[in-house]
Amino acid sequence: KLFLQKFTCTPLKIQDIPRGTTDKTLSVVPGSSFTSHLQQTIADEIIKKPTYFRGSKEDVHDWLEKLEQRFTMVKWSDEQKLQYISIHLQDDAQRWWTQASSVIKTWSSFIEAVTQAFGSTKAQQLAFEKLKWYKQTVNQSITQ
């Protein structure tokens, strides 16, 4: 509960929605109580159902992209993202974070470090697999 209090938003009130408004005509206006309620709902979802990253067998770039989308929707600051990130990590990634967290102090340094720790191996494996199954045509030079 203490953690959730850091991300509280104003709840939606029925009287704030104009009469005759349907879900098709309701627009989300930044700063409105509906927007705040939506952000709170998404924040609750992020906390209750985290997007997990376990480590080397997964694509860190895809995971970071999904995570950034969710964080952007609730407009969390970089400090909030970094504070919350440990809940998203399991197995190898959690062990890595236990060691790296004392050095990583910003969200951008986290992205750089986790990409360096887990991203290059996956990218190298994919590049090697692509190269391994590549067939050179008769008229194709070695540099093409």
Residue pairs with C-beta under 8 A, 6 or more apart in sequence:
3 47
3 84
4 43
4 44
4 47
6 80
6 83
7 40
7 43
7 47
7 74
7 76
7 80
8 40
9 36
9 37
9 39
9 40
9 43
10 33
10 36
10 37
11 33
11 36
11 37
11 40
12 33
12 34
12 36
12 37
12 38
13 33
16 32
16 33
16 34
17 26
17 34
26 34
28 34
28 35
28 38
29 35
39 73
39 74
39 75
42 70
42 73
42 74
43 74
43 76
45 70
46 70
46 71
46 74
46 84
47 84
47 87
50 87
50 88
51 63
51 66
51 67
51 70
51 88
52 88
52 89
52 90
53 60
53 63
53 88
53 89
53 90
53 93
53 114
53 118
54 89
54 90
54 91
54 92
54 93
55 90
55 91
55 92
55 93
55 96
55 118
56 92
56 118
56 121
56 122
58 118
58 122
59 122
60 114
60 115
60 118
60 119
60 122
61 115
61 119
64 111
64 114
64 115
67 88
71 80
71 81
76 84
78 106
78 107
78 108
79 107
81 107
81 110
82 104
82 105
82 106
82 107
82 110
85 97
85 110
86 94
86 97
86 101
89 96
89 97
92 118
93 114
93 118
96 114
96 117
96 118
100 113
100 117
103 113
104 110
104 113
136 142
